[in-house]
Amino acid sequence: MRSIFLILLFVSSQFVKAWSQSIDQIQETEVLVIGGTASGICAALQSSRLGVKTIIAESTPWLGGMLTAAGVSAFDGNHNMPAGIFGEFRTRLYQHYGGSNKVSTGWVSNTLFEPHIGDSIFKAMAKSEKHLQINYHYELVKVNKEGNAITGVLFYDNQEQKNILIKAKRYIDATELGDVLAAAKIPYDLGMESNDVTKENVNKNGANDIVQDITYVAVLKDYGTPQPFIERPKNYDSLEFDASNLSFYKDSTKTKPPVDAIKMLNYGKLPGNKYMLNWPIYGNDIYLNVVEKTPKERAALLEIAKQQTLRFVYFIQKDLGFKNLALADDEFKTKDKLAYYPYYRESRRVKGLSRMVVQHIATPFETEKPLYRTGIAVGDYPIDHHHKKNPSAPQHLEFFSVPSFNIPISCLIPDNHDNIIIAEKSISVSNVVNGTTRLQPCVMQIGQAAGLLAAQSVKDNIEPKNVSVRKLQNILLEANGYIMPYVDVKQSSPYFKAVQRIGATGLLKGVGVPNGWANTTYFYPDKPVSFAEFVSVWKMKFDHPTTLTEHNMTIEDAANFAAILCGKNLNEILPSFKSHWTSLNLTDFDLKRSIKRVELAAILNEYDLFNQFNVDVFGFFVK
């Protein structure tokens, strides 16, 4: 027995020695964000703004991930809900280019920009944060754990050629493919779940490992004069791109393309006479499932994606005749002038405290768990899956109509790990839902919420899952975030935060309306309030002796509810209630008239109804 113990001790000591020998430097911080992606930079900004020491470890020389390093420099969705750091970043784009009309250059989005400009804006935002450190060219090597807690992450610094161990109190996986999840052996899903698991009634073909097509983005520039063609790619055949546009449509058995060559290019037209090539219709989308591959295997597969994009560039130059276009020489500092890495639409998805499924979007107020009450981000894009290059994949998810929605905090928290938070595209959603939560405005908000959760859990010295949901939501609202997807009460409204807060209690519910590429949920601020509906939720938290009747709630009813919140009777509270009404610039104070929804939200917000209707991480009221 003693000999076995000595052998185990020797093996253990050799492991520790090997680990320590591989380390050239140790850094310590409070929050470590792995990946300077669209989520990663937002997470780090929010964390550092709370006064918490934060480090980003990023493998490229750029910040912004798919928005910059991957070249997809356009926002999909949320044009009318500019939440948090996403809205702040967009405002800086407007300022740089001279207004919103200057970035409405292509028809794929209301906001397009040059990738290097996006990177420079993120870097300027980061530079102003004294608690933030950024380590570029840091490649993830391994994750060290004790039990269910991460104790350190080892990186290889490709510039200094050193192994760097970073220790933190909280870790955020903001990588493009959820690589920290895999390295830490945290349970996750990849590919499509069966309908038996999600009950979505969308994917009825059973579970599989299919992920969305990826795209290796190129940026072309109009130089004003004819440019040399790129070297003819190996195995080039122009028919590969037949039916990509009406200007090159040979095979009539293929679906007739909806655009000509010029409109195809204008899809991703950027400021600066540039064009983003991210074209799914017989263009440069490609099916390559690289997620579980080794770095060497990934590199080999991604070379195939690069070659497809280079063939598409050659096709545009030679066969479509755009002789003035060539790869931009002032964007990516790569040998081939392509993006630093491809546009990944899908990654590993953590098994979180909750899994967000289609029901949480389509019927949020009817699900078993009221996760909508815990919202930390909003989106309005349809469920959009790219599967054209994989005929084995379901093709009906290209455009799946849903209302706008919010994303619950529990999707960012692993089910069985204590000090890591998940961001980017690796949150706990179904494969189907990933088709909308993957998009840039959502991912940026997810990152901001992840950074907030990490920093606040450090400050409160508690596990992330135990941080107050209402505290997080209040901080997000103060940072111009959204927690409910109500499009008809703008941030400019003096009642915006009140509507957001009261909406998140469920006492006043909105109505979701699928609406193409900009889905909506309406609060209907000027409509009356159903007394019975309001009380049906109120009674989950407070007793209410009044017999439920079908009538519109009056201002007097609202005063009675305020009195209950204060532990007083109506006569005691009425003077202060009227004073609050006036100070809120509400008018027509008549106790007997019907109260409008926005008025009720505004006045009850004054009595701290939001915090009194406290919820746990699953949205249930805390008694």
Backbone torsions as a table, in degrees:
resi	resn	phi	psi	omega
1	MET	NA	-41.3	-179.7
2	ARG	-64.1	-38.1	-179.9
3	SER	-65.3	-38.8	177.0
4	ILE	-62.3	-42.1	179.0
5	PHE	-60.8	-42.9	-179.0
6	LEU	-66.1	-38.3	177.4
7	ILE	-63.2	-45.4	178.8
8	LEU	-62.1	-39.6	178.9
9	LEU	-64.1	-40.7	179.3
10	PHE	-64.6	-46.3	179.1
11	VAL	-60.6	-43.6	-179.6
12	SER	-62.5	-44.2	-178.8
13	SER	-66.1	-36.3	178.6
14	GLN	-66.8	-37.1	177.1
15	PHE	-63.0	-47.0	179.4
16	VAL	-61.4	-40.9	-179.3
17	LYS	-64.6	-43.8	179.9
18	ALA	-63.1	-41.1	178.3
19	TRP	-62.6	-46.0	-176.7
20	SER	-69.4	-34.9	179.8
21	GLN	-65.8	-28.2	-177.7
22	SER	-80.7	-2.8	-175.3
23	ILE	-101.8	121.9	176.2
24	ASP	-94.1	-23.2	-178.1
25	GLN	-156.2	145.6	174.4
26	ILE	-117.5	129.5	174.3
27	GLN	-115.7	148.2	178.2
28	GLU	-128.0	143.7	179.5
29	THR	-151.9	179.3	176.2
30	GLU	-94.0	-42.0	177.5
31	VAL	-126.4	126.9	175.2
32	LEU	-111.6	122.6	176.9
33	VAL	-104.4	116.4	179.7
34	ILE	-94.0	105.9	-178.2
35	GLY	112.2	116.4	176.2
36	GLY	-90.5	42.9	-176.7
37	THR	-75.5	-172.9	175.9
38	ALA	-57.9	-40.7	174.5
39	SER	-72.0	-43.1	-173.0
40	GLY	-61.9	-45.8	-179.3
41	ILE	-67.5	-37.0	178.4
42	CYS	-67.9	-38.3	176.7
43	ALA	-62.2	-45.7	-177.3
44	ALA	-67.5	-40.5	178.1
45	LEU	-61.2	-46.8	-177.9
46	GLN	-66.6	-42.1	179.7
47	SER	-61.8	-48.0	-177.8
48	SER	-68.3	-29.1	179.0
49	ARG	-69.9	-16.0	174.4
50	LEU	-90.7	9.1	177.3
51	GLY	80.0	19.9	-178.3
52	VAL	-103.7	131.1	-179.0
53	LYS	-64.1	124.8	-170.9
54	THR	-134.7	141.2	174.8
55	ILE	-125.4	136.9	166.8
56	ILE	-103.2	132.9	170.7
57	ALA	-112.0	111.4	-173.1
58	GLU	-123.9	138.3	-173.8
59	SER	-82.0	-18.4	-179.3
60	THR	-108.2	178.1	175.1
61	PRO	-86.4	7.1	-174.9
62	TRP	-119.4	161.0	171.1
63	LEU	-113.2	145.6	174.5
64	GLY	118.9	-10.5	173.1
65	GLY	57.1	-126.1	-174.6
66	MET	-62.1	-26.1	179.7
67	LEU	-72.1	-22.9	-172.2
68	THR	-132.7	-69.7	-175.9
69	ALA	-60.7	-32.7	178.1
70	ALA	-92.3	-4.4	171.3
71	GLY	83.1	3.2	-178.4
72	VAL	-89.2	71.4	-170.7
73	SER	-89.2	62.8	178.2
74	ALA	-154.3	144.5	178.6
75	PHE	-92.5	133.6	172.8
76	ASP	-105.3	107.7	175.7
77	GLY	90.8	175.8	175.7
78	ASN	61.8	23.8	179.2
79	HIS	-60.7	-34.2	-178.7
80	ASN	-98.4	5.8	176.1
81	MET	-133.3	73.6	-175.3
82	PRO	-78.2	75.2	-168.7
83	ALA	-79.7	131.6	166.7
84	GLY	56.0	-135.2	-176.8
85	ILE	-65.1	-30.5	173.0
86	PHE	-56.3	-49.1	179.0
87	GLY	-65.1	-37.1	178.4
88	GLU	-63.8	-44.8	178.8
89	PHE	-62.7	-42.9	179.9
90	ARG	-63.2	-39.7	177.4
91	THR	-60.6	-39.9	178.6
92	ARG	-66.8	-33.8	173.9
93	LEU	-63.1	-45.3	177.7
94	TYR	-57.7	-44.4	-179.1
95	GLN	-64.4	-39.9	-178.8
96	HIS	-66.0	-45.0	-174.4
97	TYR	-90.2	-12.5	177.2
98	GLY	99.3	26.8	175.3
99	GLY	126.3	163.4	-177.1
100	SER	-64.6	-30.6	-178.8
101	ASN	-69.6	-22.2	-178.3
102	LYS	-77.9	-15.6	178.8
103	VAL	-109.3	2.9	176.2
104	SER	-93.6	63.0	-170.4
105	THR	-97.5	-26.4	-180.0
106	GLY	-120.3	164.4	-174.1
107	TRP	-92.7	-1.3	177.1
108	VAL	-77.4	-18.9	-173.3
109	SER	-156.2	161.2	171.9
110	ASN	-80.8	-15.3	-175.5
111	THR	-138.2	114.3	175.6
112	LEU	-129.6	152.6	-175.2
113	PHE	-157.9	164.0	177.6
114	GLU	-74.8	134.3	-177.3
115	PRO	-54.5	-41.2	-176.9
116	HIS	-68.5	-26.1	175.8
117	ILE	-70.6	-41.7	176.1
118	GLY	-58.9	-45.2	177.7
119	ASP	-59.2	-44.0	-178.1
120	SER	-65.7	-34.9	178.1
121	ILE	-68.5	-45.1	177.5
122	PHE	-59.9	-40.5	179.9
123	LYS	-66.6	-36.6	177.0
124	ALA	-66.3	-40.5	177.5
125	MET	-63.3	-41.9	-179.5
126	ALA	-67.3	-37.3	-176.5
127	LYS	-62.5	-27.6	-177.3
128	SER	-81.3	-4.4	-177.9
129	GLU	-99.8	110.2	-174.4
130	LYS	-71.9	-16.9	-179.2
131	HIS	-95.7	7.7	-173.7
132	LEU	-113.0	130.7	175.3
133	GLN	-120.8	138.1	-179.7
134	ILE	-120.5	125.3	176.6
135	ASN	-107.9	107.6	178.6
136	TYR	-87.0	159.3	176.7
137	HIS	63.2	28.6	177.7
138	TYR	-96.3	116.1	-178.8
139	GLU	-100.4	127.6	180.0
140	LEU	-63.4	129.7	179.4
141	VAL	-109.7	-54.6	179.6
142	LYS	-159.6	164.3	178.5
143	VAL	-118.6	131.0	178.7
144	ASN	-101.3	137.3	-176.6
145	LYS	-135.0	153.8	165.4
146	GLU	-129.7	113.7	-175.1
147	GLY	63.3	-126.6	-179.6
148	ASN	-100.4	17.1	-179.2
149	ALA	-119.3	137.9	174.5
150	ILE	-80.7	135.3	-179.4
151	THR	-110.8	-11.7	178.4
152	GLY	176.9	156.5	177.8
153	VAL	-127.4	128.2	-179.2
154	LEU	-95.8	131.4	178.4
155	PHE	-123.9	156.2	169.9
156	TYR	-108.8	121.1	178.3
157	ASP	-82.8	106.4	-175.3
158	ASN	-70.6	-19.3	176.8
159	GLN	-82.9	-49.3	-178.0
160	GLU	-87.3	-10.7	-178.7
161	GLN	55.7	53.0	179.9
162	LYS	-132.1	154.8	171.4
163	ASN	-94.4	123.5	-176.3
164	ILE	-118.1	123.9	174.8
165	LEU	-98.9	126.2	177.4
166	ILE	-114.6	125.8	177.3
167	LYS	-108.0	139.9	-178.5
168	ALA	-145.2	167.5	172.9
169	LYS	-83.7	-33.7	178.1
170	ARG	-134.4	145.3	-179.9
171	TYR	-123.0	141.9	177.1
172	ILE	-123.3	121.1	173.5
173	ASP	-84.1	101.6	177.2
174	ALA	-115.1	24.4	178.1
175	THR	-72.3	161.5	-178.1
176	GLU	-67.3	-31.1	-172.8
177	LEU	-121.1	14.1	-179.6
178	GLY	67.9	39.6	-176.1
179	ASP	-68.5	-26.6	177.5
180	VAL	-70.0	-38.7	175.9
181	LEU	-53.6	-48.4	-177.7
182	ALA	-66.6	-45.4	-177.7
183	ALA	-64.4	-32.8	-179.4
184	ALA	-90.0	0.1	-179.7
185	LYS	56.1	42.6	174.8
186	ILE	-89.4	129.9	-175.6
187	PRO	-57.1	139.0	-179.2
188	TYR	-152.4	167.2	174.0
189	ASP	-109.9	153.7	174.2
190	LEU	-146.5	129.4	-177.0
191	GLY	92.1	-159.1	-172.7
192	MET	-97.4	130.2	173.9
193	GLU	-79.3	161.8	174.6
194	SER	-79.9	159.5	177.2
195	ASN	-63.4	-26.5	178.4
196	ASP	-61.9	-29.6	-179.2
197	VAL	-82.5	-46.9	-171.5
198	THR	-93.9	-23.9	-175.8
199	LYS	58.7	27.6	-175.2
200	GLU	-82.5	-21.6	-175.7
201	ASN	58.0	34.5	177.7
202	VAL	-114.0	-58.8	176.2
203	ASN	-96.0	102.2	-176.1
204	LYS	-104.7	12.1	-175.4
205	ASN	-95.0	3.8	-179.2
206	GLY	90.7	165.8	-177.5
207	ALA	-68.9	148.4	174.9
208	ASN	-156.6	176.7	-177.4
209	ASP	-103.0	19.1	-176.6
210	ILE	-73.3	131.7	172.5
211	VAL	-117.4	171.8	-178.6
212	GLN	-70.7	157.0	172.9
213	ASP	-58.6	150.3	174.0
214	ILE	-108.2	170.3	178.6
215	THR	-142.0	128.0	172.2
216	TYR	-92.6	105.6	-171.0
217	VAL	-77.8	140.5	169.4
218	ALA	-120.1	151.0	173.6
219	VAL	-115.7	119.4	176.2
220	LEU	-95.1	151.2	-179.9
221	LYS	-126.7	138.3	175.2
222	ASP	-87.0	107.7	-176.4
223	TYR	-85.3	-5.1	176.9
224	GLY	86.1	-17.5	177.9
225	THR	-137.4	158.7	-179.8
226	PRO	-56.8	138.1	-178.3
227	GLN	-116.6	152.8	174.8
228	PRO	-61.6	140.0	173.8
229	PHE	-66.0	152.4	170.4
230	ILE	-65.3	161.2	178.4
231	GLU	-57.8	135.1	-178.2
232	ARG	-57.6	119.8	-178.6
233	PRO	-65.4	150.0	178.5
234	LYS	-61.8	140.3	177.7
235	ASN	62.8	28.9	-179.6
236	TYR	-69.1	134.0	174.5
237	ASP	-145.1	116.6	-175.7
238	SER	-60.0	-25.2	-178.1
239	LEU	-67.7	-14.3	174.6
240	GLU	-58.5	-29.3	-175.5
241	PHE	-108.4	14.8	175.6
242	ASP	-60.3	134.4	-179.2
243	ALA	75.8	13.6	170.8
244	SER	-71.9	-23.5	179.6
245	ASN	-161.3	162.4	-176.7
246	LEU	-67.1	-22.1	-179.5
247	SER	-75.6	-11.3	176.4
248	PHE	-143.1	81.9	-175.1
249	TYR	-132.8	95.4	-174.6
250	LYS	-99.8	-42.2	-173.2
251	ASP	-96.3	103.0	-175.4
252	SER	-71.3	-9.3	175.4
253	THR	-75.8	-16.6	176.0
254	LYS	-82.3	152.0	179.6
255	THR	-58.7	133.8	-178.0
256	LYS	-63.5	124.4	-178.4
257	PRO	-66.9	149.3	-175.5
258	PRO	-84.8	-6.3	-172.9
259	VAL	-138.7	157.1	171.6
260	ASP	-89.0	-177.3	-173.5
261	ALA	-63.2	-41.5	-178.2
262	ILE	-65.4	-44.2	179.8
263	LYS	-68.0	-32.5	175.9
264	MET	-59.7	-44.7	179.1
265	LEU	-68.9	-38.0	-179.5
266	ASN	-69.3	-14.3	173.2
267	TYR	-48.8	-49.3	-179.0
268	GLY	-115.3	37.6	179.2
269	LYS	-69.5	130.8	-177.9
270	LEU	-108.9	162.0	168.5
271	PRO	-57.3	158.8	179.1
272	GLY	80.4	21.6	179.9
273	ASN	54.9	47.5	179.8
274	LYS	-123.0	161.8	-177.9
275	TYR	-136.0	126.0	175.7
276	MET	-85.5	122.8	178.6
277	LEU	-95.6	101.2	179.7
278	ASN	-146.1	64.9	-167.4
279	TRP	-109.8	117.4	-173.3
280	PRO	-82.3	-19.9	-172.8
281	ILE	-89.9	97.0	-176.2
282	TYR	49.9	39.0	-179.1
283	GLY	-113.8	-125.3	-174.2
284	ASN	-110.1	15.7	163.5
285	ASP	-65.5	150.5	177.7
286	ILE	-152.2	145.6	176.8
287	TYR	-94.3	112.3	175.0
288	LEU	-144.4	113.0	178.6
289	ASN	-90.6	93.8	-174.5
290	VAL	-100.0	-0.3	-167.1
291	VAL	-57.0	-47.8	-174.3
292	GLU	-93.8	12.8	-178.7
293	LYS	-83.1	157.5	172.9
294	THR	-71.0	162.3	178.0
295	PRO	-53.2	-39.9	-179.8
296	LYS	-67.7	-42.0	179.0
297	GLU	-66.8	-40.6	177.4
298	ARG	-59.2	-47.2	-177.3
299	ALA	-58.7	-41.4	-179.9
300	ALA	-65.2	-42.2	178.8
301	LEU	-68.6	-39.6	-178.6
302	LEU	-68.7	-23.7	173.6
303	GLU	-63.7	-33.6	175.9
304	ILE	-63.6	-42.4	178.4
305	ALA	-64.5	-41.0	177.7
306	LYS	-60.2	-44.5	-178.3
307	GLN	-63.9	-35.1	177.2
308	GLN	-64.3	-43.6	179.3
309	THR	-65.0	-39.9	177.9
310	LEU	-64.8	-36.0	174.4
311	ARG	-63.7	-38.7	179.1
312	PHE	-66.0	-39.7	176.4
313	VAL	-60.8	-46.5	180.0
314	TYR	-62.4	-40.3	177.1
315	PHE	-58.9	-45.0	-179.4
316	ILE	-65.2	-41.8	-179.3
317	GLN	-69.5	-51.6	-170.7
318	LYS	-86.8	-54.1	-171.3
319	ASP	-84.6	-29.4	174.9
320	LEU	-91.0	-14.0	171.9
321	GLY	82.5	21.5	177.7
322	PHE	-88.6	80.0	-171.8
323	LYS	-75.0	-18.8	179.6
324	ASN	-85.5	-6.4	-177.9
325	LEU	-95.9	137.6	174.7
326	ALA	-152.2	166.8	178.9
327	LEU	-57.7	133.2	-178.2
328	ALA	-62.4	134.4	-179.3
329	ASP	-96.8	3.4	-177.5
330	ASP	-124.1	25.7	177.1
331	GLU	-113.6	-95.3	-172.2
332	PHE	-85.6	128.1	-180.0
333	LYS	-87.0	58.9	178.0
334	THR	-114.2	159.3	-177.2
335	LYS	-61.4	-37.8	-177.6
336	ASP	-95.3	-0.2	-179.9
337	LYS	66.3	12.4	172.8
338	LEU	-87.1	171.5	-178.9
339	ALA	-58.8	162.9	-177.9
340	TYR	-66.7	-30.7	174.2
341	TYR	-158.0	168.8	-174.5
342	PRO	-76.3	168.1	174.0
343	TYR	-83.1	104.3	176.2
344	TYR	-90.1	122.1	179.9
345	ARG	-92.3	-9.6	-174.4
346	GLU	-152.4	145.8	-179.4
347	SER	-140.2	-171.7	169.2
348	ARG	-61.7	148.6	180.0
349	ARG	-126.3	119.2	-174.5
350	VAL	-62.4	148.2	169.5
351	LYS	-83.3	99.3	-172.5
352	GLY	-94.2	-178.0	175.7
353	LEU	-58.0	-33.8	174.7
354	SER	-136.4	151.9	171.8
355	ARG	-110.2	122.8	178.0
356	MET	-81.5	124.6	-179.2
357	VAL	-122.3	176.2	-175.7
358	VAL	-56.8	-33.9	-179.4
359	GLN	-59.5	-32.2	179.5
360	HIS	-71.2	-15.7	175.2
361	ILE	-95.9	-49.1	-173.5
362	ALA	-72.9	-40.7	-177.4
363	THR	-136.6	65.9	-172.0
364	PRO	-63.5	-27.6	-176.0
365	PHE	-88.0	1.1	-175.7
366	GLU	-118.2	3.0	-177.2
367	THR	-79.0	160.6	-177.3
368	GLU	-59.3	-44.8	175.5
369	LYS	-103.4	127.5	-178.3
370	PRO	-79.4	63.0	-174.9
371	LEU	-62.5	-23.2	-179.6
372	TYR	-58.0	-25.6	-179.5
373	ARG	-70.3	-12.0	-176.4
374	THR	-110.1	22.4	-174.1
375	GLY	-60.6	140.6	177.6
376	ILE	-130.8	0.2	179.2
377	ALA	-160.2	158.0	-179.7
378	VAL	-133.4	154.8	176.8
379	GLY	-147.5	158.3	-179.9
380	ASP	-137.1	9.9	-178.4
381	TYR	-82.6	148.9	175.4
382	PRO	-69.0	166.2	173.5
383	ILE	-73.0	114.9	-170.0
384	ASP	-127.4	106.8	179.7
385	HIS	-109.5	137.4	176.7
386	HIS	-101.8	108.3	-179.9
387	HIS	-135.2	18.1	-173.9
388	LYS	-65.3	-26.5	-177.8
389	LYS	-91.4	4.9	178.5
390	ASN	-131.6	93.3	-177.3
391	PRO	-63.0	-15.7	178.6
392	SER	-78.0	-12.2	-177.1
393	ALA	-88.5	151.6	174.9
394	PRO	-60.0	132.6	-176.3
395	GLN	-99.9	-0.8	-174.6
396	HIS	-86.3	0.6	-176.9
397	LEU	-99.5	9.7	179.9
398	GLU	-58.7	-38.3	178.6
399	PHE	-147.0	99.5	-178.0
400	PHE	-113.6	113.2	-168.9
401	SER	-77.7	132.7	178.8
402	VAL	-143.9	163.4	170.7
403	PRO	-74.0	176.3	169.7
404	SER	-70.0	168.1	-168.4
405	PHE	-156.1	169.7	167.4
406	ASN	-121.3	163.2	-176.6
407	ILE	-111.0	126.4	-177.0
408	PRO	-78.5	149.3	-177.8
409	ILE	-62.9	-31.2	-175.7
410	SER	-66.0	-17.1	178.4
411	CYS	-73.2	-13.1	-178.5
412	LEU	-96.0	-4.0	-171.8
413	ILE	-115.3	119.9	177.7
414	PRO	-60.6	152.8	-175.9
415	ASP	-70.3	-28.6	-170.4
416	ASN	-136.1	24.4	177.6
417	HIS	-131.4	145.9	-164.5
418	ASP	-95.7	-36.9	-168.3
419	ASN	-122.3	24.1	175.5
420	ILE	-124.3	142.4	179.4
421	ILE	-123.1	144.7	-173.2
422	ILE	-109.7	137.9	-178.7
423	ALA	-134.0	-159.0	-179.5
424	GLU	52.3	-131.4	-175.7
425	LYS	-98.8	11.8	-173.9
426	SER	-103.6	15.3	178.8
427	ILE	-72.2	170.2	-173.4
428	SER	-83.3	85.0	175.6
429	VAL	-131.6	163.3	174.7
430	SER	-73.3	162.9	175.8
431	ASN	-56.0	-40.9	-179.0
432	VAL	-64.6	-48.7	-177.7
433	VAL	-64.8	-31.4	176.9
434	ASN	-55.0	-24.1	179.7
435	GLY	-63.6	-13.1	174.9
436	THR	-121.5	-35.1	179.9
437	THR	-71.2	-13.8	-179.0
438	ARG	-73.6	-13.1	-169.7
439	LEU	-79.9	157.4	-163.1
440	GLN	-54.8	-50.1	-179.7
441	PRO	-61.1	-37.8	177.2
442	CYS	-65.4	-47.2	-176.3
443	VAL	-62.8	-37.5	177.7
444	MET	-65.2	-41.8	177.7
445	GLN	-67.1	-39.8	177.2
446	ILE	-58.6	-43.7	177.8
447	GLY	-61.7	-44.3	179.1
448	GLN	-59.8	-43.5	179.0
449	ALA	-65.9	-38.0	178.1
450	ALA	-63.3	-43.3	177.7
451	GLY	-64.0	-39.3	177.5
452	LEU	-64.5	-46.8	-179.0
453	LEU	-61.9	-43.3	179.7
454	ALA	-63.0	-50.1	-176.6
455	ALA	-65.8	-41.9	-177.7
456	GLN	-68.7	-35.6	178.2
457	SER	-67.3	-32.7	174.5
458	VAL	-66.7	-46.5	-178.3
459	LYS	-64.3	-37.4	-179.2
460	ASP	-87.3	-7.2	179.7
461	ASN	56.0	46.8	177.1
462	ILE	-137.4	164.0	177.6
463	GLU	-66.1	148.2	-179.1
464	PRO	-52.0	-38.3	-177.0
465	LYS	-67.2	-15.0	-178.4
466	ASN	-101.0	0.1	177.4
467	VAL	-67.9	142.0	-180.0
468	SER	-61.7	122.8	177.9
469	VAL	-60.1	-44.3	-177.9
470	ARG	-65.6	-35.0	176.6
471	LYS	-62.8	-45.7	178.1
472	LEU	-60.0	-45.9	-178.0
473	GLN	-65.0	-38.9	178.0
474	ASN	-63.6	-41.3	178.8
475	ILE	-64.8	-41.5	177.9
476	LEU	-61.6	-41.8	179.0
477	LEU	-64.1	-38.6	177.5
478	GLU	-67.9	-22.3	177.5
479	ALA	-95.7	22.0	178.0
480	ASN	67.5	24.1	176.3
481	GLY	-82.8	172.3	173.8
482	TYR	-116.2	142.8	171.3
483	ILE	-118.1	-15.8	174.5
484	MET	-129.3	145.5	-172.0
485	PRO	-89.0	45.1	-176.0
486	TYR	-86.4	116.0	-171.4
487	VAL	-88.6	-17.0	-172.7
488	ASP	-98.5	9.5	168.3
489	VAL	-128.1	101.0	-171.4
490	LYS	-76.1	164.0	176.0
491	GLN	-59.7	-27.2	-179.4
492	SER	-73.8	-14.3	179.8
493	SER	-72.8	139.0	176.3
494	PRO	-65.6	-12.5	-177.8
495	TYR	-106.0	8.4	-176.4
496	PHE	-56.2	-53.0	-176.1
497	LYS	-66.1	-36.2	178.4
498	ALA	-63.8	-43.6	179.6
499	VAL	-65.3	-41.4	177.5
500	GLN	-59.9	-47.0	-176.7
501	ARG	-67.3	-50.5	-176.9
502	ILE	-68.3	-33.1	175.2
503	GLY	-61.2	-37.0	-178.5
504	ALA	-74.5	-6.5	172.8
505	THR	-86.2	-22.9	-175.9
506	GLY	88.2	-3.0	177.7
507	LEU	-66.7	-31.8	174.5
508	LEU	-126.1	110.2	-175.4
509	LYS	-99.1	145.3	175.7
510	GLY	-90.1	-178.3	179.9
511	VAL	-126.7	119.3	-179.7
512	GLY	-82.8	138.1	-179.1
513	VAL	-133.9	108.9	173.5
514	PRO	-59.0	136.2	-171.9
515	ASN	-151.1	57.7	175.0
516	GLY	67.3	-129.0	-175.6
517	TRP	-85.8	-4.8	177.3
518	ALA	-136.3	79.1	-177.1
519	ASN	-69.0	161.4	-171.4
520	THR	-136.6	156.1	163.4
521	THR	-134.9	126.9	-174.4
522	TYR	-103.5	135.9	174.9
523	PHE	-86.4	-27.2	-177.3
524	TYR	57.3	67.1	-172.0
525	PRO	-60.9	-28.8	-174.1
526	ASP	-95.8	1.1	179.5
527	LYS	-80.2	157.3	176.3
528	PRO	-72.7	170.3	-176.9
529	VAL	-110.4	130.1	174.8
530	SER	-74.2	119.0	-179.0
531	PHE	-60.0	-45.4	-176.4
532	ALA	-64.0	-42.3	179.9
533	GLU	-65.2	-41.9	-180.0
534	PHE	-62.5	-47.3	-176.6
535	VAL	-68.5	-30.1	-179.6
536	SER	-61.1	-31.9	175.9
537	VAL	-86.5	-40.7	179.8
538	TRP	-53.3	-40.6	-175.4
539	LYS	-70.4	-11.6	173.6
540	MET	-70.4	-18.9	-176.7
541	LYS	-117.8	-43.3	-176.7
542	PHE	-124.5	147.8	171.7
543	ASP	-67.9	150.0	176.0
544	HIS	-145.9	108.4	-172.8
545	PRO	-73.3	-17.3	-175.1
546	THR	-65.3	137.7	175.2
547	THR	-68.5	131.7	-179.0
548	LEU	-69.4	129.4	176.4
549	THR	-131.6	152.6	179.0
550	GLU	-84.4	90.4	174.2
551	HIS	-148.6	163.6	176.1
552	ASN	-76.0	134.5	-179.5
553	MET	-63.3	139.8	178.7
554	THR	-100.7	170.8	175.2
555	ILE	-63.1	-34.0	177.7
556	GLU	-65.4	-39.0	175.5
557	ASP	-59.4	-44.1	179.5
558	ALA	-60.4	-40.8	178.9
559	ALA	-64.2	-36.2	177.6
560	ASN	-64.9	-40.7	177.3
561	PHE	-66.0	-39.1	176.7
562	ALA	-62.6	-38.0	179.0
563	ALA	-63.6	-39.8	177.9
564	ILE	-62.5	-42.2	178.9
565	LEU	-61.1	-32.3	-177.7
566	CYS	-93.4	-5.5	-176.9
567	GLY	69.7	33.1	-178.1
568	LYS	-127.3	174.7	173.6
569	ASN	-97.9	173.3	-173.9
570	LEU	-60.6	-45.5	-177.0
571	ASN	-63.1	-33.8	179.9
572	GLU	-69.2	-34.7	-172.4
573	ILE	-93.9	-18.0	-170.7
574	LEU	-56.3	-44.3	-180.0
575	PRO	-59.6	-45.5	-179.5
576	SER	-70.3	-33.9	178.1
577	PHE	-60.9	-45.8	179.6
578	LYS	-66.0	-36.0	178.5
579	SER	-64.3	-42.7	176.4
580	HIS	-61.8	-42.3	-180.0
581	TRP	-55.5	-47.0	-178.5
582	THR	-67.3	-43.7	-177.8
583	SER	-65.5	-23.7	177.6
584	LEU	-84.5	3.4	-177.7
585	ASN	61.7	29.3	170.6
586	LEU	-85.3	147.4	-173.4
587	THR	-123.2	179.4	174.4
588	ASP	55.6	56.2	-179.0
589	PHE	-76.6	102.5	179.0
590	ASP	-138.4	110.6	-173.5
591	LEU	-55.3	-26.2	-173.8
592	LYS	-92.3	-8.6	-178.1
593	ARG	-86.2	157.6	177.9
594	SER	-66.1	138.5	178.7
595	ILE	-92.3	140.4	177.7
596	LYS	-79.1	157.0	-178.4
597	ARG	-60.0	-42.4	-179.1
598	VAL	-68.4	-34.1	177.5
599	GLU	-66.2	-43.2	-179.8
600	LEU	-64.0	-42.2	178.3
601	ALA	-61.7	-44.2	-177.1
602	ALA	-64.8	-46.0	-174.4
603	ILE	-73.7	-40.7	-179.8
604	LEU	-73.0	-25.1	173.9
605	ASN	-62.3	-29.9	178.7
606	GLU	-66.8	-22.2	-178.6
607	TYR	-101.0	21.0	174.4
608	ASP	58.8	35.2	-179.6
609	LEU	-59.8	-37.5	-177.4
610	PHE	-56.8	-49.0	-178.3
611	ASN	-75.4	-30.1	177.3
612	GLN	-69.9	-27.3	173.2
613	PHE	-94.1	56.7	-179.0
614	ASN	-65.5	148.4	-178.6
615	VAL	-131.1	157.8	172.6
616	ASP	-87.0	-174.6	-173.7
617	VAL	-67.4	-14.5	177.9
618	PHE	-99.9	0.0	176.9
619	GLY	93.3	0.8	178.8
620	PHE	-80.6	142.4	179.2
621	PHE	-64.5	136.5	178.1
622	VAL	-90.1	121.8	-177.5
623	LYS	-71.2	NA	NA
